[in-house]
Amino acid sequence: MAGAWAQTIDADRLWSSLMDLARFGGFGSGGVNRPALSDAEIEARGWLVGQAHRAGLRPYTDEIANLFLRLEGANPDLPPS
């Protein structure tokens, strides 16, 4: 099932999004450094949350600040199936 879903990924759009994200804490010669709580990490999370909102996802964090992006169903109180 995951294989069929993966076939719908637009590789060029995915790469473009990854390169957009790499601007936050990125080195001109390649690589990225975004230590926790750094300006680069905070800006990257803000960008990602904005992307999530535009895609109709609900961002939330857990107790240790892991970021999750959820596509709500008709009843968001139900667990994922």
N, C-alpha and C positions, 0 to 999 in steps of 0.2 A: 504494500500500500504506500509506503513512504517513497518508493521509487517512482511511482506514477505522479505523486505530488511534486517531487523534485523536478520532473520534466517541465513543470509550469514556470520554473524560475527563469527570469530574464537575466542572463549572465551579465550583459552589459550594464543593466541598471543596478544589479547587485554590486558589481565592481565600482561603479560610479559612487554608490552610497558608501562603500568602504573607503574610497579615496576621500570623500567628503569628511567622514569621521576621522580619518588619519590626519587631517589638518590640525586637530586638537592634540598638541603635544608631539607633532611629527617633526622629524629631522629632514632637512633638505636632501640629505644623501640616502634617505630611506630609514625606516624604523619609526617607532612611536614610543614615547615615554609619558605615561599619565599616572603618576603616583596618586594613591588615594587622597582625597581632599585637596588636591592641587587645583589651581585655577584651570588647567587644561582638562582635568577630570570633571570638574563641575561644569565647564562649558560643553564638554562632549555629552554629558548626561542631559543637559538642557537641550542640546540639538536633537538627541535621540528621543527625548520626550516629545518635542515638537513634531518629529517625524511620526511618532506613534499616534499623536492626536490627529494628524492629517490622514492617517490610515484607518481611523476609527477604533483605535485600541485604547484601553485604559491602562495607564502606567501606575504602578504602585511599588513600594519597597517593603522589605521585611525588617525585622528588628536589627539586622546588621547592615542595612542599606543596600542589599542586593536589589537590582532593578528588574522588575518583571513587566511585561507588556501583555495584556489580556484582551482577547476578542470576546466581549460579553455575548452571551446567548440570550434567548428570550427570557430566561429566568436566571439571572446572575448569581442567585444564592445556591444553585445546584452545583455539585462538583463537576469537574471535567469528565467527559465520558470517552 
